């Protein structure tokens, strides 16, 4: 791609990204701070990938997702995950009609555009497995019939840290289907005071208004697809992923610390997220910094550490940081 093509793409990105500032501003009328979280949700929206949010209770995870859904003129469903939830409660089921002797299909809440899977790790693995087909193939099978899910379709899930009481570990196959896993911390003092002034009122419920249409999002995704990525950046992404599988090949002293490296889905998602990040920055091309900025959220849940790493009190994030620090940047 020549300089003129990139310049034209830059202009197209700036035109199509005008809704981003409107969306951010509207969300921040309700949600205080959490800029990092909002950006990650926007990247998931633009890159057509599901997002897993992890943090202790009370960090506005649910509020932010609900507010995002209000800002988009589309269908939204909240599913509260509990230990007694059944797969049919999410997907739907066959209902017998005694008058006709036939079975009718009753669709579940999964048939929507934005799904808030609230406290997803409060339900056991058989319920988690019910989401696998919907998240990967964008379709749901009930009985002998398969139904496609309308675009855009996005699962935005919240979970409490697994050390919390009454939580289940998500199956690896499910975790890998989340494009991003965002880890949240507490707000600062200034933000906390703004939260106090805005939220500490009995009976007052703030509500955002719709400022974006699904068509705008789908059109923006087409532009994200065309964002230019140089071969050297592609090779850099592949090197990062392969370094999680074969660290010794990259002269990384991580022998015995990684149990399972990142899957090919990580390569795909890191590429898409880097393009979406460039889009949010108003650029028509990807830089190494785009990859670095989004890399932790794409890889942290895909690199499984060994017992030896746990014994050394190392986390997957520690290992990923070392990989980003030591793998050569183009």
C-alpha positions as CSV (number, residue, x, y, z in Angstrom):
1,X,0.0,0.0,0.0
2,X,1.5,3.4,-1.0
3,X,1.5,6.6,0.9
4,X,-1.5,8.1,-0.9
5,X,-3.6,5.0,-0.2
6,X,-2.7,5.2,3.5
7,X,-3.5,8.9,3.6
8,X,-7.0,8.2,2.0
9,X,-7.6,5.5,4.6
10,X,-6.6,7.9,7.4
11,X,-9.3,10.3,6.2
12,X,-11.9,7.5,5.9
13,X,-11.1,6.4,9.5
14,X,-11.5,9.9,10.8
15,X,-14.9,10.2,9.0
16,X,-16.2,6.8,10.2
17,X,-14.9,7.3,13.8
18,X,-16.9,10.4,14.5
19,X,-19.5,8.3,16.5
20,X,-16.7,7.1,18.9
21,X,-16.5,10.5,20.7
22,X,-20.3,10.7,20.9
23,X,-20.4,7.2,22.4
24,X,-17.6,7.9,24.9
25,X,-19.2,11.2,26.0
26,X,-22.6,9.6,26.5
27,X,-21.2,6.7,28.5
28,X,-19.2,9.1,30.7
29,X,-22.4,10.9,31.7
30,X,-23.3,7.9,33.7
31,X,-20.0,6.1,34.4
32,X,-17.2,8.0,36.3
33,X,-13.7,7.3,35.0
34,X,-13.1,3.8,33.7
35,X,-11.6,5.2,30.5
36,X,-9.6,2.0,30.0
37,X,-12.7,-0.2,30.4
38,X,-14.7,1.9,28.0
39,X,-11.9,1.8,25.3
40,X,-11.7,-2.0,25.7
41,X,-15.5,-2.4,25.2
42,X,-15.3,-0.2,22.1
43,X,-12.4,-2.4,20.7
44,X,-14.5,-5.5,21.3
45,X,-17.4,-3.8,19.5
46,X,-15.3,-2.7,16.5
47,X,-13.4,-6.0,16.3
48,X,-16.5,-8.2,16.7
49,X,-15.1,-9.9,19.8
50,X,-16.6,-10.9,23.2
51,X,-15.2,-9.2,26.3
52,X,-14.7,-10.7,29.8
53,X,-14.5,-8.1,32.6
54,X,-12.9,-9.3,35.9
55,X,-12.9,-7.3,39.1
56,X,-14.2,-7.3,42.7
57,X,-17.9,-6.3,43.2
58,X,-18.8,-2.6,42.9
59,X,-16.4,-1.4,40.2
60,X,-19.2,-0.5,37.7
61,X,-18.7,-3.5,35.4
62,X,-22.4,-4.1,35.0
63,X,-23.2,-0.4,34.9
64,X,-20.7,0.2,32.1
65,X,-22.0,-2.6,30.0
66,X,-25.6,-1.7,30.6
67,X,-24.9,2.0,29.7
68,X,-23.1,1.0,26.5
69,X,-26.1,-1.0,25.5
70,X,-28.4,2.0,26.1
71,X,-26.1,4.1,23.8
72,X,-26.7,1.8,20.9
73,X,-30.1,1.5,19.2
74,X,-30.2,-2.3,19.4
75,X,-31.5,-5.2,21.4
76,X,-30.0,-5.9,24.8
77,X,-30.5,-8.8,27.3
78,X,-29.1,-9.2,30.7
79,X,-28.6,-12.8,32.0
80,X,-27.9,-13.2,35.7
81,X,-25.8,-16.3,36.1
82,X,-26.6,-18.3,39.2
83,X,-25.7,-21.8,40.4
84,X,-29.2,-23.2,39.5
85,X,-29.2,-21.8,36.0
86,X,-29.8,-24.3,33.2
87,X,-28.7,-24.2,29.5
88,X,-32.3,-24.0,28.4
89,X,-32.7,-20.8,30.4
90,X,-30.1,-19.2,28.1
91,X,-30.7,-20.8,24.7
92,X,-34.4,-21.7,24.8
93,X,-36.1,-25.1,24.6
94,X,-38.8,-27.2,22.9
95,X,-42.2,-26.7,24.5
96,X,-44.9,-29.4,24.0
97,X,-48.3,-28.2,22.8
98,X,-50.9,-30.7,24.0
99,X,-53.5,-29.4,21.5
100,X,-51.5,-30.1,18.4
101,X,-49.2,-32.8,19.7
102,X,-46.2,-30.8,18.4
103,X,-43.2,-29.2,20.0
104,X,-42.8,-25.5,19.6
105,X,-39.5,-23.7,19.9
106,X,-39.3,-21.0,22.6
107,X,-36.2,-18.9,22.1
108,X,-34.1,-17.8,25.1
109,X,-32.5,-14.5,25.9
110,X,-29.4,-15.3,23.9
111,X,-31.3,-14.1,20.8
112,X,-30.4,-10.5,21.1
113,X,-27.5,-8.2,20.0
114,X,-25.8,-7.3,23.2
115,X,-25.7,-9.9,25.9
116,X,-24.7,-9.0,29.5
117,X,-23.6,-12.3,31.1
118,X,-23.5,-10.9,34.6
119,X,-21.3,-12.8,37.1
120,X,-20.7,-15.5,34.6
121,X,-18.6,-17.6,36.9
122,X,-21.4,-18.0,39.4
123,X,-22.9,-20.8,37.2
124,X,-21.4,-24.3,36.7
125,X,-19.5,-25.5,33.6
126,X,-22.6,-27.1,31.9
127,X,-24.2,-23.7,31.7
128,X,-20.9,-22.1,30.4
129,X,-20.8,-24.8,27.6
130,X,-24.3,-23.6,26.4
131,X,-22.6,-20.4,25.2
132,X,-19.8,-22.0,23.1
133,X,-21.7,-22.4,19.9
134,X,-23.3,-18.9,20.1
135,X,-20.0,-17.2,20.8
136,X,-18.0,-18.9,18.1
137,X,-20.4,-19.7,15.3
138,X,-22.9,-16.9,16.0
139,X,-25.7,-19.5,15.9
140,X,-27.8,-21.5,18.3
141,X,-29.1,-25.1,17.9
142,X,-32.4,-26.0,19.6
143,X,-33.5,-29.6,19.0
144,X,-32.8,-30.3,15.3
145,X,-33.0,-26.6,14.2
146,X,-30.2,-24.1,14.0
147,X,-30.9,-20.4,14.2
148,X,-28.4,-17.7,13.1
149,X,-27.9,-14.8,15.6
150,X,-28.4,-11.3,14.3
151,X,-25.3,-9.0,13.8
152,X,-23.9,-7.3,15.8
153,X,-23.8,-10.1,18.4
154,X,-21.6,-9.5,21.4
155,X,-21.3,-11.3,24.8
156,X,-20.0,-8.9,27.4
157,X,-19.4,-10.9,30.6
158,X,-18.5,-9.9,34.1
159,X,-16.9,-12.1,36.7
160,X,-15.6,-11.9,40.2
161,X,-12.1,-13.1,40.9
162,X,-12.0,-16.9,41.4
163,X,-10.9,-16.4,45.0
164,X,-14.4,-15.0,45.8
165,X,-17.0,-17.2,47.5
166,X,-19.3,-19.2,45.3
167,X,-17.4,-19.0,42.0
168,X,-16.6,-21.6,39.4
169,X,-13.5,-21.6,37.1
170,X,-14.5,-21.0,33.5
171,X,-13.6,-23.9,31.1
172,X,-10.5,-23.2,28.9
173,X,-12.6,-23.5,25.7
174,X,-14.9,-20.8,26.9
175,X,-12.2,-18.4,28.1
176,X,-10.4,-18.7,24.8
177,X,-13.6,-17.5,23.0
178,X,-13.4,-14.1,24.7
179,X,-11.4,-11.8,22.5
180,X,-10.4,-9.7,25.5
181,X,-10.1,-10.2,29.3
182,X,-10.0,-6.9,31.1
183,X,-8.8,-6.7,34.7
184,X,-10.2,-3.8,36.6
185,X,-8.9,-2.0,39.7
186,X,-10.3,0.7,42.1
187,X,-10.9,4.3,41.1
188,X,-8.7,7.1,42.4
189,X,-9.8,9.6,45.1
190,X,-11.0,12.3,42.6
191,X,-13.1,9.8,40.7
192,X,-14.4,8.3,44.0
193,X,-15.6,11.8,45.1
194,X,-17.4,12.2,41.7
195,X,-19.0,8.8,42.1
196,X,-20.2,9.9,45.6
197,X,-21.7,13.2,44.2
198,X,-23.3,11.5,41.2
199,X,-24.6,8.2,42.7
200,X,-25.2,8.7,46.4
201,X,-28.9,9.7,45.9
202,X,-31.8,7.6,46.9
203,X,-34.2,6.7,44.0
204,X,-32.3,8.6,41.3
205,X,-31.5,6.4,38.3
206,X,-29.3,7.9,35.5
207,X,-30.1,6.7,32.0
208,X,-28.1,7.2,28.8
209,X,-29.6,7.9,25.4
210,X,-29.0,6.1,22.1
211,X,-26.4,7.9,20.0
212,X,-25.2,5.2,17.7
213,X,-27.0,2.8,15.3
214,X,-25.9,-0.8,14.6
215,X,-25.4,0.2,10.9
216,X,-22.7,2.7,12.0
217,X,-20.9,0.0,13.9
218,X,-21.1,-2.5,11.1
219,X,-19.8,0.1,8.6
220,X,-17.0,1.0,11.0
221,X,-16.0,-2.8,11.2
222,X,-15.6,-2.8,7.4
223,X,-13.1,0.1,7.7
224,X,-11.3,-1.7,10.6
225,X,-10.9,-4.7,8.2
226,X,-9.1,-2.5,5.7
227,X,-6.7,-0.9,8.1
228,X,-3.2,-1.4,6.8
229,X,-0.8,-3.8,8.7
230,X,2.7,-4.1,7.4
231,X,4.3,-7.6,7.1
232,X,6.8,-6.7,9.9
233,X,3.9,-6.0,12.3
234,X,2.3,-9.3,11.3
235,X,5.6,-11.1,12.0
236,X,5.8,-9.3,15.3
237,X,2.4,-10.6,16.3
238,X,3.3,-14.1,15.3
239,X,6.6,-13.9,17.2
240,X,4.7,-12.8,20.4
241,X,2.3,-15.7,20.2
242,X,5.0,-18.3,19.3
243,X,7.1,-17.0,22.2
244,X,4.3,-18.2,24.6
245,X,4.6,-21.7,23.0
246,X,8.4,-21.9,22.4
247,X,10.1,-19.4,24.7
248,X,13.5,-21.0,24.3
249,X,13.4,-20.3,20.6
250,X,13.3,-16.6,21.5
251,X,16.0,-16.9,24.1
252,X,13.5,-16.3,26.9
253,X,14.3,-17.8,30.3
254,X,10.8,-19.2,30.9
255,X,11.5,-22.9,30.7
256,X,8.9,-24.8,32.7
257,X,6.8,-21.8,33.6
258,X,4.2,-22.0,30.8
259,X,1.8,-24.9,30.8
260,X,-0.1,-24.0,27.7
261,X,0.7,-21.2,25.2
262,X,-1.6,-19.0,23.3
263,X,-3.8,-20.6,20.6
264,X,-4.0,-19.5,16.9
265,X,-7.2,-17.6,18.0
266,X,-4.8,-15.3,19.9
267,X,-3.0,-14.4,16.7
268,X,-6.3,-13.6,14.9
269,X,-7.6,-11.6,17.9
270,X,-4.4,-9.7,18.5
271,X,-4.4,-8.6,14.8
272,X,-8.1,-7.5,14.9
273,X,-7.7,-5.7,18.2
274,X,-4.6,-3.9,17.0
275,X,-6.5,-2.6,13.9
276,X,-9.4,-1.6,16.1
277,X,-7.0,0.3,18.5
278,X,-5.5,2.1,15.5
279,X,-9.1,3.0,14.4
280,X,-9.8,4.5,17.8
281,X,-6.6,6.6,17.5
282,X,-7.8,7.9,14.1
283,X,-5.2,6.0,12.0
284,X,-5.5,3.9,8.9
285,X,-2.4,1.8,9.8
286,X,-1.2,-0.3,12.7
287,X,2.0,0.5,14.7
288,X,3.9,-1.8,17.2
289,X,2.5,0.4,20.0
290,X,-1.1,-0.7,19.0
291,X,-0.1,-4.3,19.4
292,X,1.6,-3.6,22.8
293,X,-1.3,-1.5,24.1
294,X,-3.9,-4.2,23.5
295,X,-1.6,-7.3,23.9
296,X,-2.0,-7.9,27.6
297,X,-5.8,-8.0,27.4
298,X,-5.7,-10.5,24.4
299,X,-3.1,-12.8,26.0
300,X,-3.6,-12.8,29.8
301,X,-6.3,-15.5,29.7
302,X,-4.7,-17.6,27.0
303,X,-1.4,-18.3,28.6
304,X,-1.8,-20.9,31.3
305,X,1.1,-21.0,33.8
306,X,2.6,-24.2,35.3
307,X,2.7,-25.2,39.0
308,X,6.4,-24.2,39.0
309,X,5.4,-20.6,38.0
310,X,2.7,-20.6,40.8
311,X,5.4,-21.8,43.3
312,X,7.5,-18.8,42.2
313,X,4.4,-16.6,42.7
314,X,4.4,-15.6,39.0
315,X,1.2,-14.8,37.1
316,X,0.5,-15.1,33.4
317,X,0.7,-11.3,33.3
318,X,4.3,-11.4,34.6
319,X,5.2,-13.9,31.9
320,X,3.5,-11.9,29.1
321,X,5.3,-8.7,30.3
322,X,8.6,-10.4,29.9
323,X,7.7,-11.6,26.5
324,X,6.7,-8.1,25.4
325,X,9.9,-6.7,27.0
326,X,12.2,-9.2,25.3
327,X,10.7,-10.0,21.9
328,X,12.3,-7.8,19.2
329,X,10.0,-4.9,18.1
330,X,10.1,-4.0,14.4
